[in-house]
Amino acid sequence: MAAHEGRKLYRGAKYEVNITPAGTSFPWIHVYRRRYRDGPLEEIGTLDYRRPFAHEQIARALGEMILSDCQITRDFRRNLPA
């Protein structure tokens, strides 16, 4: 999956987090990082949001990025799985 595909949960200067589009065989949250400003995005991890306690994993994984990076997108809360 290319970094630009999927719904963006978070996009900052160094990190981008996307959710795989609904209906695909792998419903994952993909975490990408840039080594330098305007550099290419590299995937550094995935989270399966169907697993128990996934919301806690997502919060921990995103927490550091959000605190050290740019503003979270307005869609963040709306796009998290129920």
C-alpha positions in Angstrom: 0.0 0.0 0.0 1.4 3.4 -1.0 1.6 6.0 1.7 -0.9 8.2 0.0 -3.6 5.5 -0.1 -6.2 5.0 2.6 -7.8 7.4 4.9 -5.4 9.7 6.8 -5.8 9.6 10.6 -2.8 11.8 11.2 -0.4 13.8 9.1 2.5 15.8 10.4 6.0 16.9 9.4 7.6 13.6 10.2 4.8 11.1 10.5 1.7 10.0 8.6 -0.9 7.4 9.8 -3.4 5.9 7.4 -6.2 3.4 7.8 -6.6 0.7 5.1 -9.8 1.4 3.1 -12.8 -0.6 4.2 -13.5 -3.7 2.3 -9.9 -4.7 1.9 -8.6 -8.0 3.2 -6.2 -6.3 5.7 -7.9 -3.7 7.9 -4.7 -2.2 9.4 -3.5 1.1 10.6 -0.3 1.9 8.8 2.4 4.2 10.4 4.9 6.0 8.2 7.8 8.2 9.0 10.0 10.6 7.1 13.7 10.7 8.0 13.9 14.3 6.9 11.5 17.1 5.9 9.9 16.5 2.5 11.6 13.1 2.3 9.9 9.9 1.2 7.6 8.1 3.7 8.8 4.8 5.0 6.4 2.3 6.7 7.5 1.7 10.3 4.6 -0.3 11.6 1.1 -1.6 11.4 -1.7 -2.1 14.0 -4.6 -4.5 13.5 -7.6 -2.4 14.9 -9.8 -5.5 15.2 -7.8 -7.0 18.0 -8.8 -6.6 21.7 -7.2 -3.5 23.2 -6.4 -2.1 19.8 -7.5 1.4 20.8 -5.0 1.3 23.7 -2.2 0.3 21.2 -3.3 3.0 18.8 -3.2 5.6 21.5 0.2 4.6 22.7 1.6 4.4 19.2 0.2 7.8 18.2 0.7 9.6 21.5 4.4 10.4 21.1 4.0 11.4 17.5 1.1 13.8 18.2 3.0 15.4 21.0 6.2 15.9 19.0 4.7 16.6 15.6 2.1 18.7 13.9 -1.6 19.1 14.6 -3.8 16.0 14.3 -6.3 16.1 11.5 -9.9 16.9 12.2 -10.9 13.4 11.0 -9.0 11.6 13.7 -11.8 10.8 16.1 -14.3 10.3 13.3 -12.1 7.7 11.6 -11.2 5.6 14.5 -13.1 2.3 14.5 -15.9 1.9 17.0 
